[in-house]
Amino acid sequence: MSKKKGAIRLEQYKVTGMSCATCSAQVEKAVSGVPGVTTCSVSLLTNSMGVEGTASPEQIIAAVKKAGYGAEKKGTDGAGSAQSGKNMALEYEDMLKDRETPALRRRLIASLVLLVPLMYVSMGHMMWDWPLPSFFDGNHIAMGLVQLLFTIAIMVINKKFFVNGWNGLIHRAPNMDTLVALGSGASFVYSLYALFAMTDAQVHGNADAVMAYMHEFYFESAAMILTLITVGKMLEARSKGKTTDALKSLMKLAPKTATLIRGGREVEVGIDQVRIGDIFAVRPGENIPVDGTVVEGHSAVNESALTGESIPVDKEVGDQVSAATVNQSGYLKCKATRVGEDTTLSQIIQMVSDAAATKAPIAKIADKVSGVFVPTVIMIAVITMIVWLLAGQTVGFALARGISVLVISCPCALGLATPVAIMVGNGMGAKNGIMFKTAVSLEEAGKVQIVALDKTGTITSGEPKVTDICPLDGHSEDELLDVAYGLEQKSEHPLARAIIELAKERKLLEKEISDFQAVPGNGLTGIRESKKLAGGNLKFIQKNADVSPEAEQKAQAFSGEGKTPLFFSVDSELIGVIAVADVIKEDSPRAVKELQNMGIQVVMLTGDNERTARSIGAQAGVDEVIAGVLPEGKESVIRTLKKKGKVAMVGDGINDAPALTRADMGIAIGAGTDIAIDAADIVLMKSRLSDVPASIRLSRATLRNIHQNLFWAFFYNCIGIPLAAGVFIPVLGWQLNPMFGAAAMGLSSFCVVTNALRLNIFSVYDARRDKKIKTKRAKEKKEMERTMKINGMMCGHCSGRVKKVLEALPEVDEAIVSHETGTAVVKLNAEISDEVLKSTVEAQEYEVVSVE
């Protein structure tokens, strides 16, 4: 998998004039040829292009224009100059605005208004003898001229097909518009010839020829092709617009103004005027304008826009707030810390936009086909006409078959198969707080075979909590906690915070402690109300009080569960034990189980000792625990795991960044550090482990959808083109009218986009349909086992002897030998020839019958 970590930033461009996959392939080919461009991916869906490299924007835009299309860098005005202070969300919202559907709707209405009378004259009167004004009685030339005028008007309305198609031919890059223009144009030109020939026949009084040429008119086909393709394009554009709904709704959350505190007064300013360090006010019900820190007030803030979590989060002085979240109850004053494109919202929009601008590996299949599709179709159409003419058919019949081939062929369905699914999948991810940085990460996440989880902050909450309060006989819980609180309130140790937090929850009063002393790594002592208080580990407390065997056993039991026991005494009398631990998150066991149900091996990495690590691992239900891993050692563990299969690393800290980068798929918990988030391929905004299986589930659903789209696109063309060419006429008598071919072409893209939209109803947290994927690893594991049939083993001693010599081979992990069945199942860690295994056993004077 190609990683963008540390690479040159992806620059994005708007591209105009593209109508199908062939167009996007041509733009990509042109820009990829520019010196200094390392990668280029063009999205037909969003009419955008992502470019990495050292080439200047001027060179890239010039290459696009040379290919026959238009381009401008995002974040610039039409002339190419940088826009100052433009809000990123507003820019992307403007970019994704659906301008195509209204324009296509206007074209379609105008085309239909003219098509109805054209069809009435050409089909209604001639086929069903519908009445016409008396002026047309016997005047076939007038009927032909009326059809000609209506058709020309429809062609002018839909001139875009001809302009784009002609440009494609000039630049030797024919596209879908070229096919439509050729099909419609050929129908029109042949009908025009028939009209002139009919006029000549009428001048010379040849009535039979006049009627014959009358039936050679294809004006209605030329007009109907353009109209039906426009219907399809409008449906496609409307559906394409819906694929970006999730992203658009995110962008609409971006506040347009902020209320700043200047000179003690509240002043409303545009969002682009807010600077780092400004103090801004947020009233209840208002959106927070930029990222900041609360400096005054407290409130509940709804962060569902960013995290998908509907429960409001309490905020007080010192807490962080994010742009686009909603202040629900109190009045807040905050200090701006991140503005413009640095806010969390802008970064999310940037991630989704980058993902849309990049290309998934699976899209390369369609790209290769699209590159040669249109020229191949034109060649097939020409060959079709020649074959039918040679078979003795009329020019009109042969032309109809050729036109059908041109108009039924659809490179758009191929080009849209992948990007529409990627865009909807990304939108679904963003809606649920799962951010895929690239299209590659969305595709590859579903192929993960091993998930390595960092313990602290990923499986556990990362903050110690009091798990057990065990007072000894004669003492109460409140008394024990009161003593512990009195000592710990002056301590700065992380475990102290857990006791202080619980004491505050229970509203215990602070009592003055004198002569306070902290013994690093051991414990605390102090005097309160003339009584000596002590607290700490077992070794420390034994110097201050007698510890009963029962209390020691309780402490050992806590240690075995991964908890830290803290002993407390008053005047040399032990009063109880409090256990503190970094507790596992509520959803961690369920998330691990879901991953395992998907056929994924779950490994936990931690720097804790083996005993504590195994306790946490057992609670979470992981398959393997790797304890005693130093921060710098995580990367080498991932390197080792990668030998077994595709690995995803999930972490949140600075020390996780190298491992996240080394893994095939790096997944950062959103509440973690910026460094971890930068190093990852997927960012989980909610910091919940259940989002890991959800992201893999979404990836698999998106990949399934892409496969369905590609199958439909290939199947449609594989069946449609032979049908249009008339291959089935001699066998089944199936003959396709060019108008039905045009309708099929228009609907094919619509079907692909509609199928992708089904992802919008996919539930990323529904584990009921999870399936274990069949991986190469499972196959390889089977191949790394050999079963030997052995004659001559008579007893347990014989089987033990064979087992010993086989396991002495470095390539053999284990040999399971049975003299009763006469077999030896050999488990290997590396390749070894059957001959070596056979000779090893036969050297002990046993006969090897077979090795399977």
N, C-alpha and C positions, 0 to 999 in steps of 0.2 A: 504494500500500500504506500502510495506516495504521500509524504507528510509535508505540510506547509510550515511546520514549526521552524522559526528562525529564517524563513525565506523572505524574499522581497515581497512587499505587500501587494495584494491583488488590486489592480486598478480596474475600475468598471466604466463601461461606455454604453451609451444608448445607440442602437443600430436601427436605421429606418430602411424600408423598402423590401424587407424579407417577407416572403409569402409561404415558403415551405421548407422542408428539411434540406433540399438541394441548395437553397439560398444560404442557410446557416452553414452548410458544409463548405460552400464557396468562400464565404467571409472568413471562416476559420482557416481555410487553406491559405488565403491571401495574407492574413495577419501572421500566421505561423511562419511564413517565408520572410518576414521582416527581420533583418539582422538585430540581434539582441533580445528577441522574444523567446522566452524559455517555454512558456505554456500559454495556450489560448483556448478558451471554450466559449461557444456562442449558444445562447438560449433563445430558441424560437418562441418559447412560451412568454417570456418577459421582454423580448426584443432587446436583450442586453448581451454584453460580452465582457468576460473577465480575462485580463491579460497580466502575466507576470514576466518581468525581464527588465532590461535596461533601455529598451527602445523608447524614444520620446513620443508623447501623445500625437504630435504632428505627423510623425512617420506612420503611426498606426492608423490615424484617420485617413491619411493619403492612400494607404493600401486598401482600406475599405472602399473608398471612393473609386479607386482604379478598378475594383471588382464590380462596380456598378451599383453600389449602395451608399447610404449616408451614415455618418457617425459623429457623435460628440461625447466628450468626457463628462461623466456625471459630476455634478457640482459646479458646472459652468453654465453660462448663458448660451444662447444660440450661436453667438459669435466666438465662443470658446474662451472668454475671459472668466476668471474665477468669480463666483458669487460670494460676496462677503457676508459672513454671519448667517448663512442660510441654515435653518434647522434641518438636520438629516431626515427626521421623520416626515417633515413636510415635503422634502425633496422626493423621497421614495413614494410618498402618497401620491404626489403629482405624477411620478413616473408610472405607477400602476393604475392610474385612472383609465377606465375603459372608454377610449375615444373611438375604438373600432366598431363596436356594436351599433351606436347611433348612426354612424356614417353608412354602414352596411344596411341598416334598416331603411334609411332614406332611399338608397339605391334599389333595394328590393321592392319597396312600394311603387316607385316610379316604373320599374321594370314590369311589375304585375299589371299596372294600369294599362300599359301598352301591349303586354302579352295576351291579355284576354281577348281584345278585338282581333289580334293577329291569329290566335288559335281558332276563333270563331270563323274567320274567313278561310283559313287554310285547311282546317280539319272539320269544323262543324258543317260547313256547306258542302265540301267535297265528299266527306264520308257519310254524313247523316242527312244531307240535303236540307240543312237549315236555311231559312229564307234570307235573301240579301236584297238591297235596294234594286229597283228595276234597271238602274244604270249599268249594273254588272251583268245583266242577262246577255249571255253569249260573248261578253267582252272579257276574254281570258287574260288579255294583256293588262287591262285595268286591275284585275284581281292580283296579277303578279306584281304590278307596280305598288299596290297598297301593301302587300306583304313585304316588298323591298323597303318601303319607307318606314314601316313599323320596326323592321329588323335593324335598319341603320340607326334608328333612334335608341333602341335597346343597346346596341353595340356602343354607341357614344356614351350612354349612361354608365356602361361597364367598361369604359376605355382602359381602366387600370389594368385589366388582364392583358390587353394588347401592348400597353406601354412597358409593363414589367416583363412580359414575355419577350418582346423585341429586344429590350436591354439585355436580357439573359442570353439571347442568341448572339448579339453583338460582342458580348464579353466571353463568348464561347462557354457559357455556363447556363444552359437551358434549365428552367425550373417548372414548377407546377403551372404557373401562369402561361408558360410557353405551350404546354400541352393543351390547356383550355383555349388559348388563342389560335393554335393550329387547328384544333377540332372545330371550333366555331367558324374560324376564317375559311377553312376548307369547305364547310357546308355553304357558307355565304357565296364564295367565289363560284362553286359549281352551280348553285342556284341562279346566280347572275348570268352565267353562260347559258343555262337552260332558258332563262327569260329572253335573252337575245336570240337564241336559236328558235324559240317559239314565235317571236315577232317576225323573224325571217320566213318561217313556215306559213304564218298567217298571211303575210304579204303575197306569198306565192300560192295561196289558196289550198295548202295541204292540211286539211282538217285533222287527219289521223295523226300527223306529226305534232300538231298543236296539242292534242289531247295527251299524246305520249310525253311530250316535254312538260306538260302541266303536272304530271305525276312525278317528275324529276326535281320538283322544287323541294329544297331543304331549308327554306328560310325559317320555318317554325322551329326546326332542330337547332339552327344557329342561335336563335333567340332563347329557346328553352334551355339549352346547355348553359348559357350565361346566367340565366335566372336561377336555375336549380343549383348551380355552383355557388351563387350568391346566398341562396337559402342555407346551404351547408356551411358556408363561411360565417354567416351570421350566428347560426346555432353554435358553431365551434367557438367563435369569439365570445359569445355570451357565457358558454361553459368555462372557457379559459379564464374569464374574469372571476368566476366563482372559485377557481383553484387558489386564488390569492386572497380570498376573503379573510382568512385568519390573520394574515400579515397586515391587511388593510385595517382590520379592527384594532390591531396593536398600534398602528400608526395614528389612528384617530384619538387614541388616549393621550398623545403628546400635547401637553398644555401649550397654548399660544401666547399666554401672558404670565407674568409673575408679579407679586406684590412685594416690593422692596421697602425696607425701613431706611429712610434717608432724612437725617436731621430731626429724628424723632417722629417723622410723619410717614404714613403709608403712601407709597407712590406705585401705581400700576405701570409696568413697562413691558415691551415685547420680550419674548423669551430669549431672543438673540442678544439682548443687552445685559443679561445677567452675567456677572463675572465671579470667579473664585474669590471667596472671602466676603461676598455680599451677604447681608442678613435679610432673609425674606420671611414673610408671615403667611400662614396657611390657616384659614378658618374651617370650621366643621363643614363637611360636604364638598370641599374643594380638592382638586388634584394637586399633588406636590409637584412644583414646576421643574426642579432639578435635584440631583443627588446632594445630600447635605447631612449635617449633624445637628440634632436638637440642642438648642442653647437655653430654651425657656418653654415651660409648659409640659403637659403630658396628655396623651391621647391614644385611641385605638386606630390603627392604620390598616386598611384593606389592601393587601399586596397581591390579590388574585390576578391582577393584570400581568404581573411578571412571573409569579410562581405557580399560578393555578390553584393555590391554597385559599379556600374561601373564608377560613377563620381569621378574623382581624388579629394583628399583632400589637401588643401594648408598647408604646414608645415614651421614653422619658429623657431627661437631660443626659446627653452623651451618646444616645443611640443614633444609629444611621437610618436615614430615610432615602427613598429612591423616587426618581421622577416617574410620573404617571400612576403612582399609588394614591389612594384616596384617604384623606383625613376624615375620620368618621365622627369623632365626638368633641375633643378639646381644641383649644386655640394653641397653635405651635409657632415658635420663632426658631428658625434654623439658619445655620451658616452654610453657604454653598461650598461644596468640596469638589464637585465634578459637573461641568456644564458642557453644552453643545454635544459634540460627537463622543465625549468621554462618559456620558451618563450611562447607567445600566440599560435603560430603554434603547438608547442609540446603539449600544453594543449588541443588544439582542437583534435589532433591526439589521445591523451590519452583518451579523452571523447568518441570518436567514437569507439576506440578499446575496452574500458571498456563496452560500450553498446553492442558490438558484443560478448563480453565474458560473459555477463549476459544473463539470460533467462527470456523471457516474461511469465507471468502466463498462457497464453493460450497454451504455448508449453507443459505444464504438461499433457494435454490430450493425445497428441501424445506420450509423454514419457512413460506414463502408458501402452499404447497399445504396444509400441516398446519393453518394458521389457519382454513381454510374447509372442510376435508375432512369432518369429522364432521357438521356441519349439512347439507352437500351429500348425504352418504350417507343420512341420515335422510329427506331430501326424496325421494331416488331410491327408497327403500324404500316410502314412502307412495304415490308415483306408480305404482310397480310393482303394488302391491296393487289400486289403483283400476283400472288398465288391465286386469288379469286379471279383475276382477269385471265390468267392462264387456264383456269378451270372452265372458262367460257361464260362467266357471269358478266353482267352489264357494268358499265363504269359506275353507275349510281349505287348498285349493290356493293361493289368492291369498296367504294368510297365510304359507304355507311359502316362497313366492317372496320375500316381503318380509323374512322372518326370515333367509333365506339371504343377501340383500343386506347386512343389518346385520352378520351374524357373519363374513362373508368379508372385509369391508373392513378393511384394516390400516394405520392411520396410524403404527404403531410401526416398521414396516420403513422407512418414509420418514424418521422421526426418528432412527433408529439408523444409517442408511446412512453418514453422514459421521463422527459422533463415535467410532464403534467403530474405524473405519480410522485416524482421527487418534490415538486412544489406543494402538493396537497399533504404529503407525508411530513414535510418540514413545518407546514402550517399547523398540523395536528400536534406535532412535537412542541412548537412554540406555545400553543394553547395550554399544554399540560406542563409547561416549565422544563421541557427537554429540548435543548438546543444542539442541533447537528451543525457543525461548522462548515462542512462541505458535503456535496452530493456523495462523495466517496465514503465518508463516515456513515451516512445514512444507509448506503448499500451494504457496506462491509460489517456493520455492527451485528447483523443477523447471522453472520457466519462464524461468530466467536465460539470457541470450544472450551476455553478455560477462562474463568474470571478470578483474578487475584484481588483480594480486598485488603486494604490497609485497615488495621483494627481501630485505632484511635480516631474518632471523628467520622468514621465511615460505618463500621459495624456498631461501635459504641457512640455515645453522645459527645465524648471528648471532655465532659465536665463531671468530676466526681460527685456522687450523691450518697446520702446516708441510706443504707439498705436494711440494717438491722440495729435495734437498740435492745440490749440484753442486760437489765439491771440484776444484781445479785439479790438474794433473799434479804428482805428488810429494807429494800430501797425501791423507789418508783422510777418509771421512765422519765417523768418530768424532772425529778431530782438529778438523775444521771445526765440528762441533756443540759440542765441548768449549770452543772459543774463544768461540763465540756464546753459550753458556750462562754462561761466566764474566762476559761483559759485560752480558747481558740480565737476570741475576738481580738486579741492582741497579736496573733500570729499571722504571718504572710504566706504560710504553706498552702499549696493548692487543696490539700485535704481539709484544712481549716475552713475553707469557704463553704464546703458541703455542710458542715455542722452549723456554721453561722446562718446559712440560708434556711435550714430547717428550723432553727431557733426563731428566726424572724417570722417565718410562716406561722409558728405557734405563738407568736407575740410574747416571747419571753423578755423580761426586763434586763437591761444591762446593769451589772453590779460591778463596783470598782474593785480592781485587783491591785495589790501592792507587791513589791519585791518580785516582779515578773521576771522570769529567766527562760530563755529558749536554748536548749542544747541541740545544736544542728544534727539532724538525722536521728535523733533519739526521742526527745520529748520536751514538755513544758512544766514549769512549777510557778506557784504564786501564793500569796496570802490573801484570804478574804474572810472578813469577820473573825479574825484571829485563828482561822483554820488554814492548814497547809493543803493546797490542792496540787495534784500532779496528774499528768496525762502523757501518754506516749506509747511506744512499742513495748513488747513483752520484756526485752532485756532491760529497758529503762525503768519500767514500773516495778520490776523485781527488787530494785534498789530502794524503792520507796514504800512498798507494801508486800504483804504475803499473797501469793497467787495460788489459788487452789488448783488441783489437777483437773477439776471439771472446767474451770475457766480456761486453762491451757488447751484442753481438748476442743472447747468451743472455738478458740482462736485458730487452732489448726484446721478445723472444719471450714471456717471462713476463708482461710488462706487457700485451701483446696478448691474453693469456689471462685478464686480470683479476686477475693475481697481483701482489704487491709484492715486488720483488727486494731483498734485503739483502746487502751486500758486507762481507767480513771480511778483515782483514789482520793480520799479525804482523811487527813491525819493518819496516814499509813494504813488505812482500811480500804481495800479494793471495793468499789461500789458497782462496777459493771464494765461491760465491753460494748463499744459502738463499732459497727463494721461500715466501712466506706469503700465504694467501688465506682469505677467508670462503667456505668451500667449500659447494657446493649440497648439500642433503639428499639422501640416497640415493634416496628415493622421488619426488623432485621431477620428474625427466623423465617417469617413468611416469604420474604424476598429471596433468601437462600434456597428455600424449598422450591419456589417457582423456577429459579435458575436450574436446579437439579432436574425438575420435571421437563425442562427444555432440552435435557441431555447435555448440560454444561457442568463441567467439574468446577467446584468452588474451593479456592485456596485462600487461607487467611495469613497475612504477613504481619508480624509484630516484633517489637524489640523486647517484649516481656520474657520472663523465664518460662521454661517449658511447662511447668505446672499451672501457672496462671493462664498461659496461652491456651492450653488444652481445655481448661475450664470454660473460658469464653467461647472457644471453638465449639465445644459440646453444646453450650446454650444456643449458639447461632445455628448449629447443625451443619457446619462446613465439612467438606470431604477430607481436607488436608490442612494441617496447621504447620506453618514454618515459623518457629520462635527464635528469639535472639538475633533478629535481623537488624543490623545497624542501618541508619538512614542511607549511607552510601552503598550498602549491600543490597538494597531493593532492586537496583538496576540489574545486577548480576543474577539475582533470583529470576527476574522476568526473562532474561536471556536464556536461562536454563529451561524455564517452562515453555518457551517458544519452540523448543525442539520436540515437544509433545503435541503441539497444535497451535491454532490461532488464539492469541491471548489478549484479553482486555484487562487493564489495570485501573482500579477505582481508588482514588485518593483525594486528599484535600490540602495537604501541607506543602511547604517549600521543599521539604526533603523528598516529596513524592514526584517532583517534576522530572528528574532523570528517568524514573521508572515509567512515568506516563508517556514520555517521549519514546522510550525503548519498546514499549508494548505495541502490538498491532493496532490496538484501539485504546486510547487514553480517555478515561471518563473522570471528570473533575466534579466533586461535590460543590455546588454553587456557593455555599457559605464559606468555602475555603479561601486560600490566598489567590491573588491575581496571577502569581507565577504559575501555580498549579493549573489555573483556568487557561492561561496562555498556552501551556504545554499540551493541553488535552484536545481531543477530537470532538468530544461530546461534553456539554456542560449541563449539570442537573441543578436547576435553580432552587428546588425545594429542599435540597440536602437530605432527601429520603432515599434509603437504599432500595425501596420498592420501585423507584424510577429506573433502576438498572435493568431488571427484567422487562419493564414497560418499554424502554428504549429499544431493546433487542426484539421485543414483540412487534413494535411499530416498524422496525427495519425489515423484519421478515414479511409483514403484511404488505409493505411497499414493494418489496422485491417480487412477491407473488403477483401483485397488481401489474408491475412492469412486464413480467412474463406473459400475463394474460393479454396485455396490450400489444406486445410484439407478436404473439401468436395470431391475434386477430388481424393485425396489419399485414403480416406475411401471408396468412391464409386468404385474406380478402383479395390480395393482388394475384396470388397463385391460382385462385379459382376465377376471379373476375376477368383477367386479361385473356385466357384461353376462351372463355365464354364470349367475350366481346369480339374476338378474332374469328369466331364461327367454327371453332374446333368441334363443337358438339352438334353442329347442323347435320352432317352426314349420318351421325349415329342416333341422336335423340331428337333432332329437328329443332333444337333450342336456338333461337335467333334473338339477339339483343338489339333493341332500338337505341340509337345514340342518346336519346333523351333519358331513358332509364339508366344508361351508363353514367350520365351526368348526375342523376339523383343519387345513385349509389356512391359516387365519388364524394359528393357533399356530405352524405350521412356517415361515411366511414370514419372521418376524423371526429365527428360528433360522438360516435359510439365510443371511440378511444377515450376522449375527454370525459364523457359521462361515466365510464367505468372507473376512471381515476377518482372522480368525485365521490365514489362509494367509500373511499377511505375516510371521508368526513364522518361517517357513522360508525367507524371502527372504534372499539373501546380498548384503549391501551392497557387498562388495568384488569381486563377480563382474562383470567388464566385458564378458563375452562377448555379452551381449544388449543392449548399449547401442545406441541408435538416435539418429540426428540428427533433432532435432525440426524440423518445418516452422514457420518463424516468419514473422510479418508482414514482418519486415525483409527476408527473402529476396524476398518478393513485391514489396515496395516497390523493391528494388534493380532487379528486372526492369523495373518500371514506369518507372524513371529512365533507361531506355535507349530511344532512338528509332532506327529504321532508315529512311534516306531513299533512295529510288530516284531517280537523277539521270541525265539524258541530256545528252550534249554534251561529256563529259570525254574527251579524246583521248590524253593523255599524263601522265607523272608531274608535270609542271609544273601541269597542270589540277587534279589531285587535291591537290597542295600548296597551291594557291590557295584551294580550297574548305575545306581543313583549317584554313588560317590565319584565314579570316573566321568560321568556326564557333567556333573556340577563342577568338576575340576577344570572344565573348558571355560575360558574367559567369556565366551559369547553366550553361555548358558546361565540364566538366573535361577532356574529351578527345574528339577526333573521329578515327575510323579510316576513312580515305577510300581507295577503290580505283577507279581509272579502268577497270581490267580488268573488274570485276563491275558497275561503275556504281552503287556503293552508298556510303553514309556512315553508319557506326554512331556515334551521338552519345551520350556518357555525361554525364549531367546531375548537378548538385549541388542543383538547385532546379527547381521547376515552370517550364515555358516553353511557350507555345502553339505548335502546329504552324505557324501562319501566320507567326510570327516567324522560325522556322527556314527556312521556304520562301522568304520574301522576302529573307532574308540571302543565300541561295545564288543566287536568281534575279537579284539585283542584280549578280552577276558574269557574267550572260548565259548561265547554264546552266538547263536545264528540270528542275524537280522534279516527278516523276511521282506519287510518293506518300510519305507519312510514316506509319510504323507504330510 
